[in-house]
Amino acid sequence: MRLRLLLAALAVVAAGEAMAQVVNHDLPVQAIMATGVNPGALAFWAGGNDPPEGETPAQAEARWAEALKGAQTLQVKGRELMQHSRPGRWNEFAQMLVDGAAAGEAAAKARDAGKAFEIGGGPIYDACNGCHKTYIPSPKRLP
């Protein structure tokens, strides 16, 4: 019984250290997120949204070009995140991002807003949200 408790405690400590490593001072991962993943996701999601009122064909073309570029960026940055592997589901979430972005690239090339919306709210969102829930601790609430 004590051995199981000791092993469980060690697992919790190791998981806490891994989480702290991601959140605290992990400049390479922060840079990947700030300069690639976040802008890429926003650009891709814009392609899957309803077009702005009065959007011209040229503006639509530019929006889809940015969505395509965003999907391509997410694939590259997802692979980069795998190079900074962590214990747990880190690589699974990164691969989910890569795979979702590859499907998103096809949707952007086809100018398929419905499919882009589905992918952006499905595998891409799930990869981002799952990783954030797992590796970024919630802020402490004041009493």
C-alpha positions in Angstrom: 0.0 0.0 0.0 2.8 2.5 0.9 4.6 1.6 -2.3 1.5 2.5 -4.3 1.1 5.8 -2.5 4.7 6.6 -2.9 4.5 5.9 -6.7 1.3 7.9 -7.0 3.0 10.9 -5.2 6.0 10.7 -7.4 3.8 10.7 -10.5 1.9 13.8 -9.3 5.2 15.6 -8.6 6.6 14.6 -12.0 3.4 15.8 -13.7 3.5 19.1 -11.8 7.1 19.6 -12.8 6.3 18.9 -16.4 3.4 21.4 -16.3 5.6 24.0 -14.6 8.2 23.5 -17.3 5.7 24.3 -20.0 4.3 27.3 -18.3 7.3 28.9 -16.7 10.0 30.3 -18.9 9.6 28.0 -21.8 10.5 30.6 -24.3 10.8 28.4 -27.4 7.2 27.1 -26.9 5.9 30.6 -26.1 7.5 31.9 -29.3 6.0 29.1 -31.4 2.6 29.9 -30.0 2.9 33.7 -30.2 4.4 33.9 -33.7 2.9 30.9 -35.4 0.1 29.0 -33.8 -2.0 31.9 -32.5 -1.9 34.0 -35.7 -2.2 30.9 -37.9 -5.3 29.7 -36.0 -6.9 33.2 -36.2 -6.2 33.4 -39.9 -7.7 30.0 -40.6 -10.7 30.6 -38.4 -11.5 33.8 -40.3 -11.8 31.8 -43.5 -14.5 29.6 -42.0 -16.5 32.4 -40.6 -19.3 34.1 -42.5 -17.8 36.7 -44.8 -18.0 40.3 -43.7 -21.0 42.2 -45.1 -20.1 43.8 -48.4 -17.0 41.7 -48.9 -15.7 42.1 -52.4 -14.4 39.2 -54.5 -10.8 40.5 -54.0 -11.3 40.7 -50.2 -12.7 37.1 -50.2 -9.7 36.0 -52.2 -7.3 37.7 -49.7 -9.3 36.2 -46.7 -9.0 32.6 -48.2 -5.3 33.1 -49.0 -4.7 34.0 -45.3 -6.8 31.0 -44.2 -4.7 28.8 -46.4 -1.5 30.3 -45.1 -2.8 29.9 -41.5 -3.5 26.2 -42.1 0.0 25.7 -43.6 1.5 27.5 -40.6 -0.4 25.4 -38.1 1.1 22.3 -39.7 4.6 23.6 -39.5 4.2 24.9 -35.9 2.5 21.6 -34.8 5.6 19.7 -35.9 7.8 22.2 -34.1 5.8 21.7 -30.9 6.6 18.0 -31.2 10.3 18.8 -31.0 9.5 20.2 -27.5 7.8 17.0 -26.3 6.4 16.7 -22.8 5.1 13.9 -20.7 1.5 13.0 -21.3 -0.5 13.9 -24.4 1.7 16.7 -25.7 2.6 14.9 -29.0 -0.9 13.7 -29.5 -2.3 17.2 -29.3 0.5 18.5 -31.6 -0.3 15.7 -34.1 -4.0 16.5 -33.9 -3.1 20.1 -34.7 -1.0 19.0 -37.7 -3.7 16.6 -39.0 -6.5 19.1 -38.5 -4.6 21.9 -40.3 -3.9 19.5 -43.2 -7.6 19.0 -43.6 -8.1 22.7 -43.1 -5.6 23.4 -45.9 -7.8 21.3 -48.3 -10.9 23.2 -47.1 -9.2 26.6 -47.6 -8.1 25.6 -51.1 -11.7 24.6 -52.0 -13.0 27.8 -50.4 -15.4 25.6 -48.4 -16.5 27.8 -45.5 -18.7 25.0 -44.0 -15.8 22.5 -43.9 -13.4 25.1 -42.7 -15.8 26.0 -39.9 -16.2 22.3 -39.0 -12.4 21.7 -38.9 -11.7 24.9 -37.1 -14.3 24.1 -34.4 -13.4 20.4 -34.3 -9.9 19.0 -34.6 -8.0 22.4 -34.5 -10.0 23.7 -31.6 -9.8 20.3 -29.8 -6.0 20.3 -30.1 -5.6 23.8 -28.8 -8.1 23.4 -26.0 -6.9 20.0 -24.9 -3.3 21.1 -24.7 -4.2 24.3 -22.8 -6.4 22.4 -20.3 -3.6 19.9 -19.8 -0.5 22.0 -19.7 -1.6 25.5 -18.6 -2.8 25.7 -15.1 -6.0 27.7 -14.4 -5.3 31.0 -12.7 -6.0 30.9 -8.9 -9.2 32.5 -7.9 -9.4 35.0 -5.1 -11.7 34.0 -2.2 
